[in-house]
Amino acid sequence: MRFDEYSAFAALAVTGGPALFVSGFRDFHLKRLIQNTPTSRIRSMAMGLAEVNGAIECRSMVSAPFTGRACAAWNVDVSVRSRRNHWSVVHRATSGHPFFLRDETGVALVYPRGADCKVNFAVEEVCAGVALPDLYAQYLATLGPRQYLWRLGMLRFRERVLEEGARVYVLGTATPHAQAHTVSVGEEMFAVAGDELQATGTDEWRARRVRTRDQDVAAVIRRGEHEKTFIISQDSERSLTTGLGLKAAAKLIGGPLITLLGLGYWLQAIHSGFGRP
């Protein structure tokens, strides 16, 4: 029995078509979820899944891993290139430092960890795994032994940043603002308990600034324990739903189509005696 590249494509179509179809249903479900979740004002939003728009205000300044750029939050991903020039994401990470989101009615506190960040790239670079610049090599070294397998081929590094003043759309789980929590400002830590704020190793004016904003927080938005949908996007709700609708349609139509093509190839091969020695 002779296997050629057409046989490989047919096998891939038969196995990958159903997965593409399922992915299309997920995109369609997310599109409907976004459309069915009403946009709220921060001051009056209900607890649970919430959709808000606002401008970012830094609660702490963090440095992006690749560029060192100061920002409110960052997101990075690392991809490896296959033989067919297809990029597969093997690592994603988002900063855990919270930031404030303000609209004309109030302030929310957003914890970005675990979010699907649909943000413009600040940097994108492709490098050979065996000759990485130091900053990428140092970052991969923190990820353990798996990085050595990735470094056998070409790697793509992407970094997104959310800066002070940027307007974003957020869909996530809103919870009541805790009475006691920890605030990270740069490399310093503030311990907050009720109305008392103690600064450790930083100027008192910075502590007062964080305390004042903290007292205005109406709710905390993060990834929920049960509802995992959590999106932070620079695109509008309309742009998101339009893109998801197009992706869902392509996958729902393309998945069954390529599956049928793959099955047709194998049925024809069997019928013509392709499998006989």
JOCORJO-V180973 format. One line per field, one symbol per residue. ss: DSSP state (H for helix, E for strand, L for the rest). burial: b if it has 9 or more other C-alpha atoms within 8 Angstrom, else e. Layout:
# JOCORJO-V180973
ss: ???
burial: ???
This chain:
# JOCORJO-V180973
ss: LLLLHHHHHHHHHHHHHHHHHHHHHHHHHHHHHHHHLLELLHHHLLLEEEEEEEEEELLLLEELLLLLLEELEEEEEEEEELLLLLEEEEEEEELLLLEEEELLLLEEEELLLLLEEELLEEEEEEEEHHHLLHHHHHHHHLLLLHHHHHLLLEEEEEEEEELLLLEEEEEEEEELLLLEEEEEELLEEEEEELLEEEEELLLHHHHHHHHHHHHHEEEEEELLLLLLLLEEELLLHHHHHHHHHHHHHHHHHHHHHHHHHHHHHHHHHHHLLLLLL
burial: eeeeeebbbbbbbbbbbbbbbbbbbbbbebbeebeebeebbbeeeebebbbbbbbbbbbbbbbbeeeeebbbbbbbbbbbbeeeeeeebeebbbbebbbbbbbeebbbbbbbbebeebbebebbeebbbeebeeebbebbeeeeeebeebbebbbbbbbbbbbbebbbbbbbbbbeeeeeeebbbeebbbbbbeeebebeeeeeeebbebbebeeebbbbbbbbeeeeebbbbbbbeeebbeebbebbbbbbbbbbbbbbbbbebbeebbeeeeeee
